[in-house]
Amino acid sequence: MTSRYPIKIPGFGKQRIELEISGFLGKNRILLNGIPAEKGHRKDEYILYQPDGVRVSAQLQSTFFDAIPKVIVQGEAYEILPPLTWYQYVFAGLSLILVLYGGGYGGLLGMISFLINIRLLRSSYPRGLRLLLILFMNMLAFFIFTMLSRNLPDFFLF
């Protein structure tokens, strides 16, 4: 599930600059006219070339619990998509309630579900399908926790 998001950066004319997000565990990268940009020396740094040949450094900066990083070009941050709202975080994080009932194991299942839900919120699926998938992930986390706690009770007595 690869998603591409256009980036509007002044000085690049009609060149197409895109951020590519590759699946749940994939690497993010910047594409220039559909071709992966040259890697820079620093972590998550890419070299872009303006139409007149000037080299410009672009760096990806992770955002708090969001699948879409910010792109920093010449010290200016470009947001690809607007930040998630508080109610999107609440809906995605319903499974974190497992922390109250299951301690560390419940928290682990809840956090995995939460991170998957954040990725689903940023996916290119239709809105209704995204909401159903997030609801399913929350229910799945509760189901897995219930099955594990019933069938392996000693496992949860740490």
C-alpha positions as CSV (number, residue, x, y, z in Angstrom):
1,M,0.0,0.0,0.0
2,T,2.1,2.8,-1.3
3,S,0.7,6.4,-1.0
4,R,2.1,9.5,-2.7
5,Y,1.5,13.0,-1.6
6,P,2.5,16.1,-3.7
7,I,4.7,18.7,-2.1
8,K,4.5,22.3,-3.2
9,I,7.9,23.9,-2.8
10,P,8.6,27.3,-4.4
11,G,11.5,27.5,-6.9
12,F,10.9,24.1,-8.5
13,G,8.6,25.3,-11.3
14,K,6.7,22.5,-12.9
15,Q,8.8,19.8,-11.5
16,R,6.7,17.2,-9.6
17,I,7.9,16.6,-6.0
18,E,6.2,13.9,-4.0
19,L,6.5,12.2,-0.7
20,E,6.1,8.4,-1.0
21,I,4.9,6.4,2.0
22,S,5.5,2.7,1.6
23,G,3.1,0.6,3.6
24,F,3.0,0.2,7.4
25,L,6.7,-0.5,7.9
26,G,8.1,0.9,4.7
27,K,10.5,3.7,4.3
28,N,9.4,7.2,3.4
29,R,11.2,8.9,0.5
30,I,11.0,11.9,-1.7
31,L,10.5,11.6,-5.5
32,L,11.4,14.2,-8.0
33,N,9.5,13.8,-11.3
34,G,8.6,10.2,-10.3
35,I,12.2,9.2,-9.7
36,P,13.6,8.7,-6.1
37,A,15.7,11.7,-5.1
38,E,19.4,11.3,-4.3
39,K,20.1,10.5,-0.7
40,G,22.0,13.1,1.3
41,H,24.6,12.6,4.0
42,R,22.3,13.0,7.0
43,K,19.5,10.7,8.1
44,D,16.3,11.1,6.0
45,E,18.0,13.8,3.9
46,Y,17.4,14.0,0.1
47,I,19.0,16.2,-2.5
48,L,16.7,17.9,-4.9
49,Y,17.7,19.8,-8.1
50,Q,15.9,23.0,-9.1
51,P,15.3,23.6,-12.9
52,D,18.4,25.8,-13.0
53,G,20.6,23.1,-11.5
54,V,20.8,24.4,-7.9
55,R,21.1,21.7,-5.3
56,V,18.6,21.9,-2.4
57,S,18.6,19.8,0.7
58,A,15.3,18.4,1.9
59,Q,14.9,16.5,5.1
60,L,12.0,14.4,6.5
61,Q,11.1,15.2,10.1
62,S,8.9,12.7,12.0
63,T,5.8,14.1,13.7
64,F,4.3,12.8,17.0
65,F,2.4,9.6,16.3
66,D,1.7,10.5,12.7
67,A,2.6,8.5,9.6
68,I,3.2,11.6,7.4
69,P,6.4,13.4,8.2
70,K,7.1,17.1,7.6
71,V,9.4,18.1,4.8
72,I,12.0,20.7,5.7
73,V,13.6,22.5,2.8
74,Q,16.1,25.3,3.5
75,G,14.9,25.7,7.1
76,E,11.2,26.0,6.1
77,A,8.8,23.2,7.1
78,Y,6.2,22.1,4.7
79,E,3.2,20.2,6.0
80,I,2.0,17.5,3.5
81,L,-1.4,17.0,5.2
82,P,-3.1,18.9,8.0
83,P,-2.4,17.5,11.5
84,L,-4.8,14.9,12.9
85,T,-7.6,16.3,15.1
86,W,-8.1,15.4,18.7
87,Y,-11.2,13.3,17.9
88,Q,-9.2,11.3,15.3
89,Y,-6.6,10.5,18.0
90,V,-9.3,9.5,20.4
91,F,-11.0,7.2,17.9
92,A,-7.7,5.6,16.8
93,G,-6.7,5.2,20.5
94,L,-9.8,3.5,21.9
95,S,-7.9,0.2,22.2
96,L,-5.5,2.0,24.6
97,I,-8.1,1.4,27.3
98,L,-6.5,-2.1,27.5
99,V,-3.7,-0.5,29.6
100,L,-6.2,-0.2,32.4
101,Y,-7.2,-3.9,32.3
102,G,-4.2,-5.6,31.1
103,G,-1.2,-3.6,32.2
104,G,1.8,-4.1,30.1
105,Y,0.3,-6.7,27.8
106,G,-2.9,-4.8,27.3
107,G,-0.8,-1.7,26.7
108,L,1.3,-3.4,24.1
109,L,-1.8,-4.7,22.2
110,G,-3.4,-1.3,22.5
111,M,-0.3,0.6,21.3
112,I,0.1,-1.7,18.3
113,S,-3.6,-1.2,17.4
114,F,-3.2,2.6,17.9
115,L,-0.2,2.8,15.6
116,I,-2.0,0.7,12.9
117,N,-5.0,2.9,13.3
118,I,-3.0,6.1,12.7
119,R,-1.6,4.6,9.5
120,L,-5.1,3.7,8.4
121,L,-6.3,7.3,9.1
122,R,-3.5,8.5,6.7
123,S,-4.2,5.9,4.1
124,S,-5.8,6.6,0.7
125,Y,-8.8,4.3,1.4
126,P,-12.3,5.9,1.2
127,R,-13.3,7.6,4.5
128,G,-16.0,5.1,5.4
129,L,-13.7,2.1,4.8
130,R,-11.0,3.7,6.9
131,L,-13.4,4.2,9.8
132,L,-14.7,0.6,9.6
133,L,-11.1,-0.7,9.5
134,I,-10.2,1.4,12.6
135,L,-13.2,0.1,14.4
136,F,-12.3,-3.4,13.4
137,M,-8.7,-3.0,14.6
138,N,-10.0,-1.7,18.0
139,M,-12.3,-4.7,18.3
140,L,-9.6,-7.1,17.2
141,A,-7.3,-5.8,19.9
142,F,-9.9,-6.3,22.6
143,F,-10.7,-9.8,21.2
144,I,-7.0,-10.9,21.2
145,F,-6.5,-9.6,24.7
146,T,-9.7,-11.4,25.9
147,M,-8.6,-14.7,24.3
148,L,-5.1,-14.5,25.6
149,S,-6.2,-13.6,29.2
150,R,-8.7,-16.5,29.2
151,N,-6.5,-19.1,27.7
152,L,-3.2,-18.1,29.2
153,P,-4.0,-16.6,32.6
154,D,-0.6,-17.3,34.1
155,F,0.9,-15.3,31.2
156,F,-0.8,-12.2,32.5
157,L,0.3,-12.6,36.2
158,F,3.6,-10.9,35.9
